[in-house]
Amino acid sequence: MSRFWSSLIHDLEPYVPGEQPTVPDLVKLNTNESPFGPSPRALEAIRAAATDDLRLYPDPGATALRDTLAAYHEVTAEQVFVGNGSDEVLAHSFAALLKHEAPLLFPDITYSFYPVWCRLFGIAYETVPLDDAMRVRVSDYRRPAGAVILANPNAPTGIALSRARVADLLRDHSGQPVVIDEAYVDFGGETVIPLVDSHPNLLVVRTMSKSRALAGLRVGYAIGDASLIEALNRVKDSFNSYPLGRSAQSGAIASVEDEAYFQQSRARVIELRERLNQGLLRLGFEVLPSAANFVFARHPGHGGAALAAALREHAVLVRHFAKPRISDYLRISVGTEARIARLLSVLANIL
């Protein structure tokens, strides 16, 4: 049947998401999902939205949600864009902002969806190597570029850049769009949203899948200058004018409004991450300094693929990337206390 495919599809290598298997008693630490549930207020709002009104289209502009996010982040509603998960928001950003004659720059080790979107949208790109400590060096980006995108904290390393270093990057590329993907920023990073008003080239992309435990709802958003948001809206309205359903909009609003629950669950994940770090260090792992809801670790005496396979035999699932420079590492999501204990116990037996 591939004879009916377009030439684009023949050459496309799609992004491979983390597995979502249904295995009894599985310890699932491979997709960076929250170990805790969403805000109870968000669940209540989602249930309340399940009425006869579902026969009607949702607000295409998600006005109430944009107003809520604008108030929360102290920007204007015209500076907010919402979409069906941050992956959709990022895809729209690639199409609307990141295709230029000069290449797009991003790290050699980062979110592996970036090169997929480049191939999909025909964007020329260059990867900039992380340093030997797996960190982004802003000075390495002082080269000709059409645009720049960075995940901050980076994925899968979990290492974050300070706001001051991102400001340096913005000054170096004041004439090009710069997208900062803050999917994991709530777990220890420093958001650059306060830089938006002074840097019209900055777009910040966020998700509610991680720190707000709404991965199943698919809500993402971006904050930037109104002209950048207009570009995203032009792509959205040429692709899907109704990306967020009524339940998603209602649940997202309630989640943002429940600040106490957000801060409590976020702090708990950070606490559990440190417990996971210490447990891995005691077992002889090298662990990169993470500001995310996962850790990136390797053991000097064991290959990453072999460890991932051995863990899988004990119904413990982590993420392994068979890629240059990181093939010995495992990306391990922060789980509940019980799941962390199970992981460490199984690792101790394997080692």
Buried (B, 14 or more C-beta within 10 A) or exposed (E): EEEEEEEEEEEEEEEEEBEEEEEEEBBBBBBBBBBBEBBEBBBBBBEEBEEEEEEEEBBBBBEBBBBBBBBEBEBBBEBBBBBBBBBBBBBBBBBBBBBBEEBBBBBEBBBBBBBBBBBBBEBEBBBBEBEEEBBBBBEEBEEEBBBBBBBBBBBBBBBBBEBEBBBBBBEBBEEBBBBBBBBBBBBBBBBBBBBBEEBBBBBBBBBBBBBBBBBEBBBBBBBBBBEBBEBBBEBBEEEBEBBBBBBBBBBBBBBBBBEEBBEEBBEBBBEBBEBBBEBBEEBEBEBBBBBBBBBBBBBEEBEBBEBBEBBBEBBBBBBBBEEEEBEBBBBBBBBEEEBBBBBBEBBEEBE
